[in-house]
């Protein structure tokens, strides 16, 4: 079963007037940066994580604070443009100047009052690393992207933290079982050699 998740990052959004169009522009995800999920749990996004999903032309929406009633733009409508570059997932949402919520957000971003973002997705492929200190790190290699949001207070959803905690506990249990099996095998060989 796939789990739709949300990740949050600080960002540097900017506003831009392009002729009659107003745009909110910035990175919704940055490659190679560690994001702390909870104590001893972190993840990063690998370059290329969005390549497949963007090539398949998903209908991604840009939202305000993940609120599905506050749509800033949409790839299907051409009012949201997303692209992956060496730095991360870059997006530009064209503001509907007849939509007061969108205009208000544009002005808040312009003043620097709102400058964070997050994105909603499902993980399709990732690597898991149990580090020597017992912490765990996931490197996300492929995602199914559903939405990007400009946010006042982006945060990991409780379901995402719970999912990662369960994955961490299961991976640590598997590592312990593997270690125990190696030790039993080593003891068996020692007994046979004696």
GUDRENMAR-647170 format. One record per residue (C-alpha): residue number from 1; residue in three letters; chain; x, y, z. Coordinates in pm, 1 decimal. Layout:
# residues N
<pt><pos>NUM</pos><code>ALA</code><unit>A</unit><c1>X</c1><c2>Y</c2><c3>Z</c3></pt>
...
//
This chain:
# residues 194
<pt><pos>1</pos><code>UNK</code><unit>A</unit><c1>0.0</c1><c2>0.0</c2><c3>0.0</c3></pt>
<pt><pos>2</pos><code>UNK</code><unit>A</unit><c1>138.8</c1><c2>340.2</c2><c3>-97.2</c3></pt>
<pt><pos>3</pos><code>UNK</code><unit>A</unit><c1>133.3</c1><c2>620.6</c2><c3>156.6</c3></pt>
<pt><pos>4</pos><code>UNK</code><unit>A</unit><c1>82.1</c1><c2>977.8</c2><c3>42.2</c3></pt>
<pt><pos>5</pos><code>UNK</code><unit>A</unit><c1>330.1</c1><c2>1189.3</c2><c3>234.0</c3></pt>
<pt><pos>6</pos><code>UNK</code><unit>A</unit><c1>419.7</c1><c2>1553.2</c2><c3>278.6</c3></pt>
<pt><pos>7</pos><code>UNK</code><unit>A</unit><c1>768.1</c1><c2>1701.5</c2><c3>316.3</c3></pt>
<pt><pos>8</pos><code>UNK</code><unit>A</unit><c1>850.4</c1><c2>2056.0</c2><c3>416.8</c3></pt>
<pt><pos>9</pos><code>UNK</code><unit>A</unit><c1>1154.0</c1><c2>2269.9</c2><c3>348.8</c3></pt>
<pt><pos>10</pos><code>UNK</code><unit>A</unit><c1>1253.3</c1><c2>2628.9</c2><c3>407.3</c3></pt>
<pt><pos>11</pos><code>UNK</code><unit>A</unit><c1>1278.9</c1><c2>2799.9</c2><c3>73.0</c3></pt>
<pt><pos>12</pos><code>UNK</code><unit>A</unit><c1>1348.3</c1><c2>3130.8</c2><c3>-88.1</c3></pt>
<pt><pos>13</pos><code>UNK</code><unit>A</unit><c1>1036.5</c1><c2>3212.6</c2><c3>-284.3</c3></pt>
<pt><pos>14</pos><code>UNK</code><unit>A</unit><c1>1020.5</c1><c2>3527.2</c2><c3>-483.4</c3></pt>
<pt><pos>15</pos><code>UNK</code><unit>A</unit><c1>754.1</c1><c2>3720.1</c2><c3>-664.3</c3></pt>
<pt><pos>16</pos><code>UNK</code><unit>A</unit><c1>797.2</c1><c2>3837.6</c2><c3>-1017.4</c3></pt>
<pt><pos>17</pos><code>UNK</code><unit>A</unit><c1>589.5</c1><c2>4053.5</c2><c3>-1246.7</c3></pt>
<pt><pos>18</pos><code>UNK</code><unit>A</unit><c1>624.4</c1><c2>3922.9</c2><c3>-1602.5</c3></pt>
<pt><pos>19</pos><code>UNK</code><unit>A</unit><c1>425.7</c1><c2>4164.4</c2><c3>-1816.5</c3></pt>
<pt><pos>20</pos><code>UNK</code><unit>A</unit><c1>70.8</c1><c2>4138.5</c2><c3>-1687.5</c3></pt>
<pt><pos>21</pos><code>UNK</code><unit>A</unit><c1>144.7</c1><c2>3807.1</c2><c3>-1512.1</c3></pt>
<pt><pos>22</pos><code>UNK</code><unit>A</unit><c1>237.1</c1><c2>3787.5</c2><c3>-1146.0</c3></pt>
<pt><pos>23</pos><code>UNK</code><unit>A</unit><c1>433.2</c1><c2>3479.1</c2><c3>-1047.5</c3></pt>
<pt><pos>24</pos><code>UNK</code><unit>A</unit><c1>547.2</c1><c2>3307.7</c2><c3>-729.9</c3></pt>
<pt><pos>25</pos><code>UNK</code><unit>A</unit><c1>871.8</c1><c2>3123.5</c2><c3>-802.0</c3></pt>
<pt><pos>26</pos><code>UNK</code><unit>A</unit><c1>1103.0</c1><c2>2900.7</c2><c3>-602.9</c3></pt>
<pt><pos>27</pos><code>UNK</code><unit>A</unit><c1>1224.1</c1><c2>2553.7</c2><c3>-514.8</c3></pt>
<pt><pos>28</pos><code>UNK</code><unit>A</unit><c1>972.6</c1><c2>2311.5</c2><c3>-368.9</c3></pt>
<pt><pos>29</pos><code>UNK</code><unit>A</unit><c1>1244.9</c1><c2>2051.1</c2><c3>-306.9</c3></pt>
<pt><pos>30</pos><code>UNK</code><unit>A</unit><c1>1624.6</c1><c2>2070.3</c2><c3>-289.0</c3></pt>
<pt><pos>31</pos><code>UNK</code><unit>A</unit><c1>1852.8</c1><c2>1778.8</c2><c3>-374.1</c3></pt>
<pt><pos>32</pos><code>UNK</code><unit>A</unit><c1>2112.4</c1><c2>1649.6</c2><c3>-129.6</c3></pt>
<pt><pos>33</pos><code>UNK</code><unit>A</unit><c1>1995.2</c1><c2>1842.3</c2><c3>177.1</c3></pt>
<pt><pos>34</pos><code>UNK</code><unit>A</unit><c1>1921.4</c1><c2>1642.2</c2><c3>490.2</c3></pt>
<pt><pos>35</pos><code>UNK</code><unit>A</unit><c1>1571.0</c1><c2>1695.6</c2><c3>626.1</c3></pt>
<pt><pos>36</pos><code>UNK</code><unit>A</unit><c1>1523.3</c1><c2>1592.7</c2><c3>988.4</c3></pt>
<pt><pos>37</pos><code>UNK</code><unit>A</unit><c1>1202.6</c1><c2>1398.1</c2><c3>1038.2</c3></pt>
<pt><pos>38</pos><code>UNK</code><unit>A</unit><c1>1239.5</c1><c2>1317.1</c2><c3>1407.1</c3></pt>
<pt><pos>39</pos><code>UNK</code><unit>A</unit><c1>1531.5</c1><c2>1244.4</c2><c3>1642.7</c3></pt>
<pt><pos>40</pos><code>UNK</code><unit>A</unit><c1>1774.6</c1><c2>1002.4</c2><c3>1473.2</c3></pt>
<pt><pos>41</pos><code>UNK</code><unit>A</unit><c1>1574.7</c1><c2>1000.6</c2><c3>1147.9</c3></pt>
<pt><pos>42</pos><code>UNK</code><unit>A</unit><c1>1654.2</c1><c2>1203.1</c2><c3>838.1</c3></pt>
<pt><pos>43</pos><code>UNK</code><unit>A</unit><c1>1610.4</c1><c2>1186.3</c2><c3>465.9</c3></pt>
<pt><pos>44</pos><code>UNK</code><unit>A</unit><c1>1730.1</c1><c2>1354.6</c2><c3>151.1</c3></pt>
<pt><pos>45</pos><code>UNK</code><unit>A</unit><c1>1611.5</c1><c2>1370.2</c2><c3>-205.6</c3></pt>
<pt><pos>46</pos><code>UNK</code><unit>A</unit><c1>1840.6</c1><c2>1236.8</c2><c3>-475.6</c3></pt>
<pt><pos>47</pos><code>UNK</code><unit>A</unit><c1>1889.6</c1><c2>1422.5</c2><c3>-802.6</c3></pt>
<pt><pos>48</pos><code>UNK</code><unit>A</unit><c1>1648.1</c1><c2>1277.9</c2><c3>-1056.7</c3></pt>
<pt><pos>49</pos><code>UNK</code><unit>A</unit><c1>1379.1</c1><c2>1188.4</c2><c3>-801.8</c3></pt>
<pt><pos>50</pos><code>UNK</code><unit>A</unit><c1>1119.8</c1><c2>1386.5</c2><c3>-998.7</c3></pt>
<pt><pos>51</pos><code>UNK</code><unit>A</unit><c1>1235.6</c1><c2>1294.4</c2><c3>-1351.5</c3></pt>
<pt><pos>52</pos><code>UNK</code><unit>A</unit><c1>991.0</c1><c2>1009.7</c2><c3>-1412.4</c3></pt>
<pt><pos>53</pos><code>UNK</code><unit>A</unit><c1>686.2</c1><c2>1175.1</c2><c3>-1258.0</c3></pt>
<pt><pos>54</pos><code>UNK</code><unit>A</unit><c1>739.3</c1><c2>1502.1</c2><c3>-1448.4</c3></pt>
<pt><pos>55</pos><code>UNK</code><unit>A</unit><c1>794.0</c1><c2>1314.1</c2><c3>-1776.1</c3></pt>
<pt><pos>56</pos><code>UNK</code><unit>A</unit><c1>463.5</c1><c2>1133.6</c2><c3>-1729.5</c3></pt>
<pt><pos>57</pos><code>UNK</code><unit>A</unit><c1>286.2</c1><c2>1472.4</c2><c3>-1720.4</c3></pt>
<pt><pos>58</pos><code>UNK</code><unit>A</unit><c1>103.6</c1><c2>1443.2</c2><c3>-1388.0</c3></pt>
<pt><pos>59</pos><code>UNK</code><unit>A</unit><c1>-169.5</c1><c2>1692.5</c2><c3>-1305.8</c3></pt>
<pt><pos>60</pos><code>UNK</code><unit>A</unit><c1>4.6</c1><c2>1863.0</c2><c3>-1015.2</c3></pt>
<pt><pos>61</pos><code>UNK</code><unit>A</unit><c1>-156.2</c1><c2>2148.9</c2><c3>-825.5</c3></pt>
<pt><pos>62</pos><code>UNK</code><unit>A</unit><c1>7.2</c1><c2>2436.8</c2><c3>-640.0</c3></pt>
<pt><pos>63</pos><code>UNK</code><unit>A</unit><c1>-185.3</c1><c2>2500.0</c2><c3>-320.3</c3></pt>
<pt><pos>64</pos><code>UNK</code><unit>A</unit><c1>-182.7</c1><c2>2741.3</c2><c3>-29.0</c3></pt>
<pt><pos>65</pos><code>UNK</code><unit>A</unit><c1>-103.4</c1><c2>2553.1</c2><c3>294.5</c3></pt>
<pt><pos>66</pos><code>UNK</code><unit>A</unit><c1>-211.1</c1><c2>2219.6</c2><c3>137.3</c3></pt>
<pt><pos>67</pos><code>UNK</code><unit>A</unit><c1>-569.4</c1><c2>2345.7</c2><c3>124.8</c3></pt>
<pt><pos>68</pos><code>UNK</code><unit>A</unit><c1>-731.8</c1><c2>2189.1</c2><c3>-182.2</c3></pt>
<pt><pos>69</pos><code>UNK</code><unit>A</unit><c1>-982.2</c1><c2>2475.0</c2><c3>-199.7</c3></pt>
<pt><pos>70</pos><code>UNK</code><unit>A</unit><c1>-700.3</c1><c2>2729.9</c2><c3>-241.4</c3></pt>
<pt><pos>71</pos><code>UNK</code><unit>A</unit><c1>-543.0</c1><c2>2641.4</c2><c3>-577.2</c3></pt>
<pt><pos>72</pos><code>UNK</code><unit>A</unit><c1>-268.9</c1><c2>2877.3</c2><c3>-699.7</c3></pt>
<pt><pos>73</pos><code>UNK</code><unit>A</unit><c1>-196.6</c1><c2>2696.2</c2><c3>-1021.9</c3></pt>
<pt><pos>74</pos><code>UNK</code><unit>A</unit><c1>-214.6</c1><c2>2364.7</c2><c3>-1201.3</c3></pt>
<pt><pos>75</pos><code>UNK</code><unit>A</unit><c1>15.1</c1><c2>2197.1</c2><c3>-1452.0</c3></pt>
<pt><pos>76</pos><code>UNK</code><unit>A</unit><c1>-280.6</c1><c2>2080.5</c2><c3>-1662.3</c3></pt>
<pt><pos>77</pos><code>UNK</code><unit>A</unit><c1>-399.7</c1><c2>2441.5</c2><c3>-1697.8</c3></pt>
<pt><pos>78</pos><code>UNK</code><unit>A</unit><c1>-49.7</c1><c2>2572.9</c2><c3>-1767.7</c3></pt>
<pt><pos>79</pos><code>UNK</code><unit>A</unit><c1>-67.9</c1><c2>2801.3</c2><c3>-1463.2</c3></pt>
<pt><pos>80</pos><code>UNK</code><unit>A</unit><c1>194.6</c1><c2>2594.6</c2><c3>-1280.5</c3></pt>
<pt><pos>81</pos><code>UNK</code><unit>A</unit><c1>526.3</c1><c2>2506.5</c2><c3>-1439.7</c3></pt>
<pt><pos>82</pos><code>UNK</code><unit>A</unit><c1>754.1</c1><c2>2255.9</c2><c3>-1265.5</c3></pt>
<pt><pos>83</pos><code>UNK</code><unit>A</unit><c1>1101.1</c1><c2>2152.5</c2><c3>-1372.4</c3></pt>
<pt><pos>84</pos><code>UNK</code><unit>A</unit><c1>1388.5</c1><c2>1960.4</c2><c3>-1224.2</c3></pt>
<pt><pos>85</pos><code>UNK</code><unit>A</unit><c1>1738.8</c1><c2>2103.5</c2><c3>-1243.8</c3></pt>
<pt><pos>86</pos><code>UNK</code><unit>A</unit><c1>2069.6</c1><c2>2034.1</c2><c3>-1068.1</c3></pt>
<pt><pos>87</pos><code>UNK</code><unit>A</unit><c1>1948.8</c1><c2>2208.7</c2><c3>-751.3</c3></pt>
<pt><pos>88</pos><code>UNK</code><unit>A</unit><c1>1602.2</c1><c2>2055.8</c2><c3>-708.9</c3></pt>
<pt><pos>89</pos><code>UNK</code><unit>A</unit><c1>1237.0</c1><c2>2088.2</c2><c3>-808.3</c3></pt>
<pt><pos>90</pos><code>UNK</code><unit>A</unit><c1>1170.2</c1><c2>2443.1</c2><c3>-926.9</c3></pt>
<pt><pos>91</pos><code>UNK</code><unit>A</unit><c1>824.0</c1><c2>2582.6</c2><c3>-979.5</c3></pt>
<pt><pos>92</pos><code>UNK</code><unit>A</unit><c1>646.8</c1><c2>2893.6</c2><c3>-1103.7</c3></pt>
<pt><pos>93</pos><code>UNK</code><unit>A</unit><c1>280.4</c1><c2>2956.9</c2><c3>-1027.9</c3></pt>
<pt><pos>94</pos><code>UNK</code><unit>A</unit><c1>103.4</c1><c2>3227.8</c2><c3>-1226.8</c3></pt>
<pt><pos>95</pos><code>UNK</code><unit>A</unit><c1>-127.5</c1><c2>3420.5</c2><c3>-996.2</c3></pt>
<pt><pos>96</pos><code>UNK</code><unit>A</unit><c1>-490.0</c1><c2>3475.7</c2><c3>-1089.9</c3></pt>
<pt><pos>97</pos><code>UNK</code><unit>A</unit><c1>-528.1</c1><c2>3846.4</c2><c3>-1013.8</c3></pt>
<pt><pos>98</pos><code>UNK</code><unit>A</unit><c1>-904.9</c1><c2>3797.4</c2><c3>-983.8</c3></pt>
<pt><pos>99</pos><code>UNK</code><unit>A</unit><c1>-851.8</c1><c2>3548.2</c2><c3>-697.3</c3></pt>
<pt><pos>100</pos><code>UNK</code><unit>A</unit><c1>-811.9</c1><c2>3748.2</c2><c3>-376.7</c3></pt>
<pt><pos>101</pos><code>UNK</code><unit>A</unit><c1>-657.0</c1><c2>3452.2</c2><c3>-186.8</c3></pt>
<pt><pos>102</pos><code>UNK</code><unit>A</unit><c1>-387.4</c1><c2>3419.4</c2><c3>-453.5</c3></pt>
<pt><pos>103</pos><code>UNK</code><unit>A</unit><c1>-323.7</c1><c2>3794.8</c2><c3>-461.5</c3></pt>
<pt><pos>104</pos><code>UNK</code><unit>A</unit><c1>-299.5</c1><c2>3802.7</c2><c3>-81.0</c3></pt>
<pt><pos>105</pos><code>UNK</code><unit>A</unit><c1>-44.0</c1><c2>3519.2</c2><c3>-86.4</c3></pt>
<pt><pos>106</pos><code>UNK</code><unit>A</unit><c1>152.4</c1><c2>3694.3</c2><c3>-360.6</c3></pt>
<pt><pos>107</pos><code>UNK</code><unit>A</unit><c1>177.6</c1><c2>4006.1</c2><c3>-142.3</c3></pt>
<pt><pos>108</pos><code>UNK</code><unit>A</unit><c1>276.0</c1><c2>3799.9</c2><c3>166.5</c3></pt>
<pt><pos>109</pos><code>UNK</code><unit>A</unit><c1>553.1</c1><c2>3626.4</c2><c3>-27.9</c3></pt>
<pt><pos>110</pos><code>UNK</code><unit>A</unit><c1>663.4</c1><c2>3961.9</c2><c3>-171.7</c3></pt>
<pt><pos>111</pos><code>UNK</code><unit>A</unit><c1>700.0</c1><c2>4106.2</c2><c3>181.7</c3></pt>
<pt><pos>112</pos><code>UNK</code><unit>A</unit><c1>877.9</c1><c2>3793.9</c2><c3>306.3</c3></pt>
<pt><pos>113</pos><code>UNK</code><unit>A</unit><c1>599.6</c1><c2>3697.1</c2><c3>549.4</c3></pt>
<pt><pos>114</pos><code>UNK</code><unit>A</unit><c1>551.1</c1><c2>3358.6</c2><c3>380.2</c3></pt>
<pt><pos>115</pos><code>UNK</code><unit>A</unit><c1>863.6</c1><c2>3181.8</c2><c3>255.7</c3></pt>
<pt><pos>116</pos><code>UNK</code><unit>A</unit><c1>830.4</c1><c2>2809.6</c2><c3>307.4</c3></pt>
<pt><pos>117</pos><code>UNK</code><unit>A</unit><c1>694.7</c1><c2>2522.7</c2><c3>108.7</c3></pt>
<pt><pos>118</pos><code>UNK</code><unit>A</unit><c1>622.6</c1><c2>2154.3</c2><c3>101.8</c3></pt>
<pt><pos>119</pos><code>UNK</code><unit>A</unit><c1>514.1</c1><c2>1892.8</c2><c3>-144.1</c3></pt>
<pt><pos>120</pos><code>UNK</code><unit>A</unit><c1>277.6</c1><c2>1594.5</c2><c3>-138.3</c3></pt>
<pt><pos>121</pos><code>UNK</code><unit>A</unit><c1>392.7</c1><c2>1268.1</c2><c3>-295.2</c3></pt>
<pt><pos>122</pos><code>UNK</code><unit>A</unit><c1>431.7</c1><c2>891.1</c2><c3>-272.9</c3></pt>
<pt><pos>123</pos><code>UNK</code><unit>A</unit><c1>772.2</c1><c2>729.0</c2><c3>-251.2</c3></pt>
<pt><pos>124</pos><code>UNK</code><unit>A</unit><c1>835.7</c1><c2>486.2</c2><c3>-538.2</c3></pt>
<pt><pos>125</pos><code>UNK</code><unit>A</unit><c1>1204.0</c1><c2>406.8</c2><c3>-472.7</c3></pt>
<pt><pos>126</pos><code>UNK</code><unit>A</unit><c1>1450.1</c1><c2>486.4</c2><c3>-194.8</c3></pt>
<pt><pos>127</pos><code>UNK</code><unit>A</unit><c1>1764.6</c1><c2>366.2</c2><c3>-19.9</c3></pt>
<pt><pos>128</pos><code>UNK</code><unit>A</unit><c1>1783.0</c1><c2>310.3</c2><c3>355.5</c3></pt>
<pt><pos>129</pos><code>UNK</code><unit>A</unit><c1>2101.7</c1><c2>363.4</c2><c3>556.3</c3></pt>
<pt><pos>130</pos><code>UNK</code><unit>A</unit><c1>2137.6</c1><c2>253.8</c2><c3>918.5</c3></pt>
<pt><pos>131</pos><code>UNK</code><unit>A</unit><c1>2430.0</c1><c2>457.9</c2><c3>1043.3</c3></pt>
<pt><pos>132</pos><code>UNK</code><unit>A</unit><c1>2692.3</c1><c2>356.8</c2><c3>1299.7</c3></pt>
<pt><pos>133</pos><code>UNK</code><unit>A</unit><c1>2535.0</c1><c2>582.3</c2><c3>1563.5</c3></pt>
<pt><pos>134</pos><code>UNK</code><unit>A</unit><c1>2200.0</c1><c2>400.4</c2><c3>1526.6</c3></pt>
<pt><pos>135</pos><code>UNK</code><unit>A</unit><c1>2034.4</c1><c2>681.5</c2><c3>1332.6</c3></pt>
<pt><pos>136</pos><code>UNK</code><unit>A</unit><c1>1862.5</c1><c2>614.8</c2><c3>1002.9</c3></pt>
<pt><pos>137</pos><code>UNK</code><unit>A</unit><c1>1870.7</c1><c2>805.0</c2><c3>677.9</c3></pt>
<pt><pos>138</pos><code>UNK</code><unit>A</unit><c1>1655.9</c1><c2>752.7</c2><c3>371.3</c3></pt>
<pt><pos>139</pos><code>UNK</code><unit>A</unit><c1>1755.0</c1><c2>875.6</c2><c3>27.2</c3></pt>
<pt><pos>140</pos><code>UNK</code><unit>A</unit><c1>1443.8</c1><c2>922.3</c2><c3>-184.9</c3></pt>
<pt><pos>141</pos><code>UNK</code><unit>A</unit><c1>1521.0</c1><c2>828.1</c2><c3>-546.6</c3></pt>
<pt><pos>142</pos><code>UNK</code><unit>A</unit><c1>1181.0</c1><c2>832.4</c2><c3>-720.7</c3></pt>
<pt><pos>143</pos><code>UNK</code><unit>A</unit><c1>844.3</c1><c2>986.2</c2><c3>-629.9</c3></pt>
<pt><pos>144</pos><code>UNK</code><unit>A</unit><c1>492.2</c1><c2>1023.4</c2><c3>-759.7</c3></pt>
<pt><pos>145</pos><code>UNK</code><unit>A</unit><c1>422.1</c1><c2>1396.7</c2><c3>-720.2</c3></pt>
<pt><pos>146</pos><code>UNK</code><unit>A</unit><c1>68.7</c1><c2>1518.7</c2><c3>-642.7</c3></pt>
<pt><pos>147</pos><code>UNK</code><unit>A</unit><c1>95.0</c1><c2>1873.2</c2><c3>-516.2</c3></pt>
<pt><pos>148</pos><code>UNK</code><unit>A</unit><c1>324.6</c1><c2>2153.0</c2><c3>-408.5</c3></pt>
<pt><pos>149</pos><code>UNK</code><unit>A</unit><c1>230.2</c1><c2>2413.7</c2><c3>-149.6</c3></pt>
<pt><pos>150</pos><code>UNK</code><unit>A</unit><c1>346.2</c1><c2>2754.7</c2><c3>-42.0</c3></pt>
<pt><pos>151</pos><code>UNK</code><unit>A</unit><c1>310.4</c1><c2>2741.0</c2><c3>336.2</c3></pt>
<pt><pos>152</pos><code>UNK</code><unit>A</unit><c1>310.9</c1><c2>2955.1</c2><c3>645.8</c3></pt>
<pt><pos>153</pos><code>UNK</code><unit>A</unit><c1>410.7</c1><c2>2666.5</c2><c3>876.9</c3></pt>
<pt><pos>154</pos><code>UNK</code><unit>A</unit><c1>517.1</c1><c2>2361.2</c2><c3>678.5</c3></pt>
<pt><pos>155</pos><code>UNK</code><unit>A</unit><c1>563.3</c1><c2>2049.4</c2><c3>885.8</c3></pt>
<pt><pos>156</pos><code>UNK</code><unit>A</unit><c1>582.4</c1><c2>1676.6</c2><c3>857.3</c3></pt>
<pt><pos>157</pos><code>UNK</code><unit>A</unit><c1>244.6</c1><c2>1516.3</c2><c3>898.3</c3></pt>
<pt><pos>158</pos><code>UNK</code><unit>A</unit><c1>206.3</c1><c2>1278.1</c2><c3>1190.7</c3></pt>
<pt><pos>159</pos><code>UNK</code><unit>A</unit><c1>134.7</c1><c2>994.5</c2><c3>946.6</c3></pt>
<pt><pos>160</pos><code>UNK</code><unit>A</unit><c1>468.9</c1><c2>1049.8</c2><c3>773.4</c3></pt>
<pt><pos>161</pos><code>UNK</code><unit>A</unit><c1>660.0</c1><c2>1049.2</c2><c3>1102.4</c3></pt>
<pt><pos>162</pos><code>UNK</code><unit>A</unit><c1>472.7</c1><c2>735.9</c2><c3>1211.9</c3></pt>
<pt><pos>163</pos><code>UNK</code><unit>A</unit><c1>549.8</c1><c2>562.9</c2><c3>882.9</c3></pt>
<pt><pos>164</pos><code>UNK</code><unit>A</unit><c1>921.1</c1><c2>645.7</c2><c3>907.0</c3></pt>
<pt><pos>165</pos><code>UNK</code><unit>A</unit><c1>929.7</c1><c2>538.2</c2><c3>1273.6</c3></pt>
<pt><pos>166</pos><code>UNK</code><unit>A</unit><c1>775.9</c1><c2>201.0</c2><c3>1181.6</c3></pt>
<pt><pos>167</pos><code>UNK</code><unit>A</unit><c1>1026.4</c1><c2>161.5</c2><c3>896.0</c3></pt>
<pt><pos>168</pos><code>UNK</code><unit>A</unit><c1>1314.2</c1><c2>246.9</c2><c3>1131.0</c3></pt>
<pt><pos>169</pos><code>UNK</code><unit>A</unit><c1>1198.8</c1><c2>-3.7</c2><c3>1392.8</c3></pt>
<pt><pos>170</pos><code>UNK</code><unit>A</unit><c1>1152.3</c1><c2>-279.3</c2><c3>1133.3</c3></pt>
<pt><pos>171</pos><code>UNK</code><unit>A</unit><c1>1495.1</c1><c2>-212.9</c2><c3>977.6</c3></pt>
<pt><pos>172</pos><code>UNK</code><unit>A</unit><c1>1665.5</c1><c2>-216.3</c2><c3>1317.3</c3></pt>
<pt><pos>173</pos><code>UNK</code><unit>A</unit><c1>1488.5</c1><c2>-543.7</c2><c3>1403.8</c3></pt>
<pt><pos>174</pos><code>UNK</code><unit>A</unit><c1>1607.1</c1><c2>-697.3</c2><c3>1073.7</c3></pt>
<pt><pos>175</pos><code>UNK</code><unit>A</unit><c1>1962.6</c1><c2>-577.6</c2><c3>1140.6</c3></pt>
<pt><pos>176</pos><code>UNK</code><unit>A</unit><c1>1954.2</c1><c2>-729.3</c2><c3>1489.1</c3></pt>
<pt><pos>177</pos><code>UNK</code><unit>A</unit><c1>1821.3</c1><c2>-1059.4</c2><c3>1353.8</c3></pt>
<pt><pos>178</pos><code>UNK</code><unit>A</unit><c1>2094.9</c1><c2>-1067.5</c2><c3>1088.8</c3></pt>
<pt><pos>179</pos><code>UNK</code><unit>A</unit><c1>2361.1</c1><c2>-994.9</c2><c3>1352.1</c3></pt>
<pt><pos>180</pos><code>UNK</code><unit>A</unit><c1>2221.4</c1><c2>-1268.7</c2><c3>1578.2</c3></pt>
<pt><pos>181</pos><code>UNK</code><unit>A</unit><c1>2223.2</c1><c2>-1516.7</c2><c3>1287.6</c3></pt>
<pt><pos>182</pos><code>UNK</code><unit>A</unit><c1>2587.4</c1><c2>-1430.0</c2><c3>1208.6</c3></pt>
<pt><pos>183</pos><code>UNK</code><unit>A</unit><c1>2684.5</c1><c2>-1475.9</c2><c3>1573.6</c3></pt>
<pt><pos>184</pos><code>UNK</code><unit>A</unit><c1>2504.0</c1><c2>-1814.0</c2><c3>1593.8</c3></pt>
<pt><pos>185</pos><code>UNK</code><unit>A</unit><c1>2681.6</c1><c2>-1924.4</c2><c3>1276.3</c3></pt>
<pt><pos>186</pos><code>UNK</code><unit>A</unit><c1>3015.2</c1><c2>-1808.5</c2><c3>1415.4</c3></pt>
<pt><pos>187</pos><code>UNK</code><unit>A</unit><c1>2954.4</c1><c2>-1998.4</c2><c3>1741.5</c3></pt>
<pt><pos>188</pos><code>UNK</code><unit>A</unit><c1>2850.1</c1><c2>-2310.3</c2><c3>1550.8</c3></pt>
<pt><pos>189</pos><code>UNK</code><unit>A</unit><c1>3168.9</c1><c2>-2297.2</c2><c3>1342.7</c3></pt>
<pt><pos>190</pos><code>UNK</code><unit>A</unit><c1>3377.8</c1><c2>-2245.7</c2><c3>1658.2</c3></pt>
<pt><pos>191</pos><code>UNK</code><unit>A</unit><c1>3214.9</c1><c2>-2550.0</c2><c3>1821.1</c3></pt>
<pt><pos>192</pos><code>UNK</code><unit>A</unit><c1>3278.6</c1><c2>-2759.4</c2><c3>1508.4</c3></pt>
<pt><pos>193</pos><code>UNK</code><unit>A</unit><c1>3645.6</c1><c2>-2652.3</c2><c3>1495.8</c3></pt>
<pt><pos>194</pos><code>UNK</code><unit>A</unit><c1>3700.0</c1><c2>-2739.0</c2><c3>1862.3</c3></pt>
//
